[in-house]
Amino acid sequence: MVVKIKAVIDRFEGEYAVLLVGDQGTHMDVPRELLPGEASEGDWLKINFELDREETNRKKKRIEGKLDKLKKKHKKD
């Protein structure tokens, strides 16, 4: 499932853009480098959130591997 919301660029503060997100206008600071180069104050953005199950599983396996190594090392001591 993809969650789609809209946000407006309220202002820029240094290297960050202050976005007003969704119907409540929740503030979100976003690094300016993540926005399209031509983005300016007052521009509206489409934001999509999508779960990345493959990356989540890769990271879980990596962490489990590290935990297993720590457990084995602890048993030897």
N, CA, C and O atoms as CSV, one atom per row, in Angstrom:
chain,resi,resn,atom,element,x,y,z
A,1,MET,N,N,0.848,-1.179,0.000
A,1,MET,CA,C,0.000,0.000,0.000
A,1,MET,C,C,0.894,1.244,0.000
A,1,MET,O,O,1.914,1.285,0.688
A,2,VAL,N,N,0.511,2.223,-0.755
A,2,VAL,CA,C,1.232,3.488,-0.817
A,2,VAL,C,C,0.352,4.566,-0.205
A,2,VAL,O,O,-0.818,4.704,-0.560
A,3,VAL,N,N,0.926,5.327,0.715
A,3,VAL,CA,C,0.216,6.454,1.321
A,3,VAL,C,C,0.683,7.717,0.613
A,3,VAL,O,O,1.880,7.995,0.539
A,4,LYS,N,N,-0.268,8.471,0.099
A,4,LYS,CA,C,0.060,9.685,-0.639
A,4,LYS,C,C,-0.466,10.894,0.124
A,4,LYS,O,O,-1.627,10.927,0.533
A,5,ILE,N,N,0.399,11.882,0.310
A,5,ILE,CA,C,-0.012,13.123,0.958
A,5,ILE,C,C,0.589,14.295,0.190
A,5,ILE,O,O,1.471,14.121,-0.651
A,6,LYS,N,N,0.096,15.481,0.495
A,6,LYS,CA,C,0.631,16.686,-0.131
A,6,LYS,C,C,1.228,17.579,0.938
A,6,LYS,O,O,0.830,17.541,2.103
A,7,ALA,N,N,2.191,18.382,0.516
A,7,ALA,CA,C,2.850,19.318,1.428
A,7,ALA,C,C,3.185,20.578,0.640
A,7,ALA,O,O,3.377,20.537,-0.575
A,8,VAL,N,N,3.252,21.687,1.348
A,8,VAL,CA,C,3.648,22.945,0.727
A,8,VAL,C,C,4.956,23.401,1.364
A,8,VAL,O,O,5.170,23.226,2.564
A,9,ILE,N,N,5.825,23.986,0.549
A,9,ILE,CA,C,7.065,24.543,1.084
A,9,ILE,C,C,6.722,25.883,1.713
A,9,ILE,O,O,6.402,26.845,1.015
A,10,ASP,N,N,6.791,25.938,3.026
A,10,ASP,CA,C,6.464,27.156,3.755
A,10,ASP,C,C,7.590,28.174,3.655
A,10,ASP,O,O,7.370,29.353,3.377
A,11,ARG,N,N,8.813,27.678,3.891
A,11,ARG,CA,C,9.974,28.580,3.865
A,11,ARG,C,C,11.246,27.748,3.857
A,11,ARG,O,O,11.227,26.536,4.071
A,12,PHE,N,N,12.343,28.432,3.605
A,12,PHE,CA,C,13.662,27.813,3.697
A,12,PHE,C,C,14.392,28.420,4.881
A,12,PHE,O,O,14.364,29.633,5.086
A,13,GLU,N,N,15.045,27.568,5.657
A,13,GLU,CA,C,15.873,27.995,6.777
A,13,GLU,C,C,17.234,27.332,6.603
A,13,GLU,O,O,17.417,26.161,6.937
A,14,GLY,N,N,18.174,28.089,6.082
A,14,GLY,CA,C,19.500,27.533,5.826
A,14,GLY,C,C,19.424,26.413,4.822
A,14,GLY,O,O,18.923,26.600,3.713
A,15,GLU,N,N,19.915,25.251,5.199
A,15,GLU,CA,C,19.953,24.092,4.309
A,15,GLU,C,C,18.681,23.253,4.368
A,15,GLU,O,O,18.618,22.174,3.780
A,16,TYR,N,N,17.669,23.748,5.077
A,16,TYR,CA,C,16.425,22.993,5.238
A,16,TYR,C,C,15.238,23.736,4.671
A,16,TYR,O,O,15.189,24.966,4.663
A,17,ALA,N,N,14.263,22.941,4.187
A,17,ALA,CA,C,12.969,23.476,3.788
A,17,ALA,C,C,11.984,23.099,4.881
A,17,ALA,O,O,11.975,21.962,5.353
A,18,VAL,N,N,11.159,24.049,5.279
A,18,VAL,CA,C,10.108,23.771,6.250
A,18,VAL,C,C,8.841,23.499,5.448
A,18,VAL,O,O,8.327,24.375,4.751
A,19,LEU,N,N,8.348,22.268,5.560
A,19,LEU,CA,C,7.142,21.873,4.846
A,19,LEU,C,C,5.961,21.869,5.803
A,19,LEU,O,O,6.111,21.566,6.986
A,20,LEU,N,N,4.794,22.205,5.288
A,20,LEU,CA,C,3.544,22.030,6.016
A,20,LEU,C,C,2.863,20.847,5.351
A,20,LEU,O,O,2.485,20.908,4.181
A,21,VAL,N,N,2.709,19.757,6.119
A,21,VAL,CA,C,2.311,18.473,5.556
A,21,VAL,C,C,0.885,18.116,5.937
A,21,VAL,O,O,0.465,18.286,7.082
A,22,GLY,N,N,0.149,17.616,4.945
A,22,GLY,CA,C,-1.189,17.094,5.178
A,22,GLY,C,C,-2.207,18.158,5.553
A,22,GLY,O,O,-1.931,19.357,5.521
A,23,ASP,N,N,-3.389,17.681,5.907
A,23,ASP,CA,C,-4.494,18.579,6.238
A,23,ASP,C,C,-4.247,19.387,7.507
A,23,ASP,O,O,-4.755,20.500,7.641
A,24,GLN,N,N,-3.468,18.832,8.443
A,24,GLN,CA,C,-3.193,19.535,9.686
A,24,GLN,C,C,-2.056,20.536,9.552
A,24,GLN,O,O,-1.850,21.356,10.447
A,25,GLY,N,N,-1.331,20.487,8.477
A,25,GLY,CA,C,-0.211,21.407,8.290
A,25,GLY,C,C,0.924,21.149,9.258
A,25,GLY,O,O,1.542,22.086,9.762
A,26,THR,N,N,1.202,19.875,9.521
A,26,THR,CA,C,2.285,19.487,10.422
A,26,THR,C,C,3.622,19.923,9.838
A,26,THR,O,O,3.890,19.701,8.657
A,27,HIS,N,N,4.470,20.551,10.674
A,27,HIS,CA,C,5.786,20.991,10.208
A,27,HIS,C,C,6.714,19.807,10.025
A,27,HIS,O,O,6.743,18.887,10.843
A,28,MET,N,N,7.473,19.844,8.936
A,28,MET,CA,C,8.496,18.839,8.688
A,28,MET,C,C,9.697,19.548,8.077
A,28,MET,O,O,9.571,20.241,7.068
A,29,ASP,N,N,10.852,19.373,8.689
A,29,ASP,CA,C,12.087,19.926,8.141
A,29,ASP,C,C,12.728,18.878,7.240
A,29,ASP,O,O,12.950,17.739,7.650
A,30,VAL,N,N,13.020,19.281,6.011
A,30,VAL,CA,C,13.589,18.375,5.021
A,30,VAL,C,C,14.850,19.011,4.452
A,30,VAL,O,O,14.838,20.189,4.096
A,31,PRO,N,N,15.939,18.250,4.361
A,31,PRO,CA,C,17.136,18.814,3.731
A,31,PRO,C,C,16.806,19.337,2.331
A,31,PRO,O,O,16.173,18.650,1.529
A,32,ARG,N,N,17.233,20.527,2.065
A,32,ARG,CA,C,16.940,21.187,0.791
A,32,ARG,C,C,17.407,20.350,-0.400
A,32,ARG,O,O,16.785,20.364,-1.462
A,33,GLU,N,N,18.512,19.619,-0.212
A,33,GLU,CA,C,19.077,18.815,-1.299
A,33,GLU,C,C,18.158,17.685,-1.749
A,33,GLU,O,O,18.344,17.140,-2.837
A,34,LEU,N,N,17.167,17.320,-0.933
A,34,LEU,CA,C,16.242,16.250,-1.297
A,34,LEU,C,C,15.095,16.743,-2.174
A,34,LEU,O,O,14.356,15.939,-2.743
A,35,LEU,N,N,14.947,18.048,-2.282
A,35,LEU,CA,C,13.855,18.617,-3.079
A,35,LEU,C,C,14.314,18.859,-4.511
A,35,LEU,O,O,15.511,18.984,-4.768
A,36,PRO,N,N,13.364,18.925,-5.444
A,36,PRO,CA,C,13.740,19.291,-6.814
A,36,PRO,C,C,14.456,20.643,-6.812
A,36,PRO,O,O,14.091,21.536,-6.047
A,37,GLY,N,N,15.459,20.794,-7.653
A,37,GLY,CA,C,16.270,22.000,-7.677
A,37,GLY,C,C,15.492,23.278,-7.891
A,37,GLY,O,O,15.877,24.330,-7.382
A,38,GLU,N,N,14.402,23.205,-8.636
A,38,GLU,CA,C,13.630,24.406,-8.937
A,38,GLU,C,C,12.548,24.706,-7.895
A,38,GLU,O,O,11.786,25.659,-8.060
A,39,ALA,N,N,12.470,23.906,-6.826
A,39,ALA,CA,C,11.445,24.107,-5.797
A,39,ALA,C,C,11.653,25.438,-5.083
A,39,ALA,O,O,12.780,25.836,-4.790
A,40,SER,N,N,10.537,26.119,-4.810
A,40,SER,CA,C,10.614,27.401,-4.105
A,40,SER,C,C,9.452,27.521,-3.130
A,40,SER,O,O,8.525,26.711,-3.150
A,41,GLU,N,N,9.508,28.528,-2.285
A,41,GLU,CA,C,8.449,28.749,-1.296
A,41,GLU,C,C,7.099,28.841,-1.999
A,41,GLU,O,O,6.966,29.484,-3.040
A,42,GLY,N,N,6.114,28.193,-1.416
A,42,GLY,CA,C,4.776,28.192,-1.986
A,42,GLY,C,C,4.497,27.042,-2.938
A,42,GLY,O,O,3.345,26.810,-3.305
A,43,ASP,N,N,5.541,26.313,-3.347
A,43,ASP,CA,C,5.339,25.162,-4.221
A,43,ASP,C,C,4.751,23.992,-3.434
A,43,ASP,O,O,5.093,23.768,-2.273
A,44,TRP,N,N,3.862,23.257,-4.092
A,44,TRP,CA,C,3.261,22.068,-3.499
A,44,TRP,C,C,4.011,20.832,-3.956
A,44,TRP,O,O,4.471,20.752,-5.095
A,45,LEU,N,N,4.128,19.872,-3.055
A,45,LEU,CA,C,4.833,18.621,-3.321
A,45,LEU,C,C,3.892,17.445,-3.108
A,45,LEU,O,O,3.004,17.492,-2.256
A,46,LYS,N,N,4.094,16.401,-3.884
A,46,LYS,CA,C,3.418,15.131,-3.652
A,46,LYS,C,C,4.414,14.225,-2.943
A,46,LYS,O,O,5.542,14.051,-3.404
A,47,ILE,N,N,3.997,13.653,-1.828
A,47,ILE,CA,C,4.871,12.776,-1.055
A,47,ILE,C,C,4.217,11.403,-0.978
A,47,ILE,O,O,3.043,11.286,-0.626
A,48,ASN,N,N,4.973,10.376,-1.307
A,48,ASN,CA,C,4.475,9.001,-1.245
A,48,ASN,C,C,5.304,8.213,-0.240
A,48,ASN,O,O,6.534,8.251,-0.262
A,49,PHE,N,N,4.615,7.506,0.634
A,49,PHE,CA,C,5.271,6.613,1.573
A,49,PHE,C,C,4.916,5.181,1.193
A,49,PHE,O,O,3.745,4.826,1.059
A,50,GLU,N,N,5.954,4.370,1.023
A,50,GLU,CA,C,5.750,2.979,0.648
A,50,GLU,C,C,6.728,2.121,1.445
A,50,GLU,O,O,7.917,2.431,1.524
A,51,LEU,N,N,6.222,1.047,2.029
A,51,LEU,CA,C,7.090,0.136,2.772
A,51,LEU,C,C,8.019,-0.586,1.815
A,51,LEU,O,O,7.612,-0.983,0.723
A,52,ASP,N,N,9.257,-0.754,2.223
A,52,ASP,CA,C,10.242,-1.503,1.451
A,52,ASP,C,C,10.514,-2.800,2.209
A,52,ASP,O,O,11.453,-2.885,3.002
A,53,ARG,N,N,9.693,-3.791,1.958
A,53,ARG,CA,C,9.788,-5.071,2.675
A,53,ARG,C,C,11.127,-5.762,2.425
A,53,ARG,O,O,11.694,-6.354,3.343
A,54,GLU,N,N,11.635,-5.697,1.198
A,54,GLU,CA,C,12.907,-6.348,0.886
A,54,GLU,C,C,14.038,-5.761,1.716
A,54,GLU,O,O,14.842,-6.501,2.283
A,55,GLU,N,N,14.105,-4.435,1.792
A,55,GLU,CA,C,15.163,-3.792,2.578
A,55,GLU,C,C,14.996,-4.090,4.061
A,55,GLU,O,O,15.977,-4.326,4.766
A,56,THR,N,N,13.756,-4.079,4.534
A,56,THR,CA,C,13.488,-4.410,5.938
A,56,THR,C,C,13.995,-5.807,6.260
A,56,THR,O,O,14.657,-6.006,7.278
A,57,ASN,N,N,13.693,-6.776,5.405
A,57,ASN,CA,C,14.139,-8.153,5.630
A,57,ASN,C,C,15.655,-8.273,5.580
A,57,ASN,O,O,16.243,-8.994,6.386
A,58,ARG,N,N,16.303,-7.570,4.634
A,58,ARG,CA,C,17.771,-7.603,4.559
A,58,ARG,C,C,18.390,-7.085,5.848
A,58,ARG,O,O,19.323,-7.684,6.383
A,59,LYS,N,N,17.866,-5.971,6.344
A,59,LYS,CA,C,18.419,-5.374,7.566
A,59,LYS,C,C,18.177,-6.268,8.773
A,59,LYS,O,O,19.049,-6.397,9.632
A,60,LYS,N,N,17.005,-6.885,8.846
A,60,LYS,CA,C,16.714,-7.797,9.962
A,60,LYS,C,C,17.685,-8.970,9.974
A,60,LYS,O,O,18.201,-9.349,11.025
A,61,LYS,N,N,17.933,-9.545,8.788
A,61,LYS,CA,C,18.861,-10.679,8.690
A,61,LYS,C,C,20.273,-10.259,9.092
A,61,LYS,O,O,20.985,-11.009,9.760
A,62,ARG,N,N,20.672,-9.064,8.684
A,62,ARG,CA,C,22.005,-8.558,9.033
A,62,ARG,C,C,22.142,-8.404,10.550
A,62,ARG,O,O,23.152,-8.796,11.134
A,63,ILE,N,N,21.123,-7.833,11.172
A,63,ILE,CA,C,21.147,-7.632,12.626
A,63,ILE,C,C,21.125,-8.975,13.344
A,63,ILE,O,O,21.853,-9.169,14.318
A,64,GLU,N,N,20.296,-9.904,12.871
A,64,GLU,CA,C,20.246,-11.233,13.484
A,64,GLU,C,C,21.610,-11.917,13.397
A,64,GLU,O,O,22.038,-12.574,14.346
A,65,GLY,N,N,22.292,-11.763,12.261
A,65,GLY,CA,C,23.627,-12.340,12.102
A,65,GLY,C,C,24.609,-11.765,13.105
A,65,GLY,O,O,25.414,-12.495,13.683
A,66,LYS,N,N,24.542,-10.455,13.312
A,66,LYS,CA,C,25.438,-9.818,14.283
A,66,LYS,C,C,25.121,-10.285,15.697
A,66,LYS,O,O,26.031,-10.525,16.491
A,67,LEU,N,N,23.836,-10.415,16.015
A,67,LEU,CA,C,23.457,-10.901,17.347
A,67,LEU,C,C,23.944,-12.321,17.573
A,67,LEU,O,O,24.426,-12.655,18.655
A,68,ASP,N,N,23.817,-13.163,16.540
A,68,ASP,CA,C,24.298,-14.540,16.652
A,68,ASP,C,C,25.802,-14.576,16.931
A,68,ASP,O,O,26.259,-15.364,17.759
A,69,LYS,N,N,26.569,-13.730,16.246
A,69,LYS,CA,C,28.016,-13.668,16.471
A,69,LYS,C,C,28.328,-13.237,17.899
A,69,LYS,O,O,29.222,-13.789,18.540
A,70,LEU,N,N,27.588,-12.247,18.392
A,70,LEU,CA,C,27.804,-11.784,19.767
A,70,LEU,C,C,27.473,-12.876,20.777
A,70,LEU,O,O,28.191,-13.050,21.762
A,71,LYS,N,N,26.393,-13.612,20.538
A,71,LYS,CA,C,26.000,-14.689,21.448
A,71,LYS,C,C,27.068,-15.789,21.472
A,71,LYS,O,O,27.412,-16.310,22.532
A,72,LYS,N,N,27.589,-16.133,20.285
A,72,LYS,CA,C,28.617,-17.167,20.208
A,72,LYS,C,C,29.893,-16.718,20.915
A,72,LYS,O,O,30.543,-17.503,21.605
A,73,LYS,N,N,30.239,-15.453,20.736
A,73,LYS,CA,C,31.435,-14.913,21.382
A,73,LYS,C,C,31.257,-14.909,22.886
A,73,LYS,O,O,32.188,-15.229,23.624
A,74,HIS,N,N,30.065,-14.550,23.348
A,74,HIS,CA,C,29.781,-14.499,24.777
A,74,HIS,C,C,29.862,-15.893,25.399
A,74,HIS,O,O,30.343,-16.038,26.523
A,75,LYS,N,N,29.402,-16.912,24.689
A,75,LYS,CA,C,29.461,-18.280,25.195
A,75,LYS,C,C,30.891,-18.776,25.351
A,75,LYS,O,O,31.170,-19.572,26.248
A,76,LYS,N,N,31.805,-18.318,24.492
A,76,LYS,CA,C,33.210,-18.722,24.552
A,76,LYS,C,C,33.907,-18.108,25.757
A,76,LYS,O,O,34.825,-18.709,26.316
A,77,ASP,N,N,33.479,-16.915,26.162
A,77,ASP,CA,C,34.142,-16.210,27.283
A,77,ASP,C,C,33.781,-16.761,28.581
A,77,ASP,O,O,34.254,-16.279,29.610
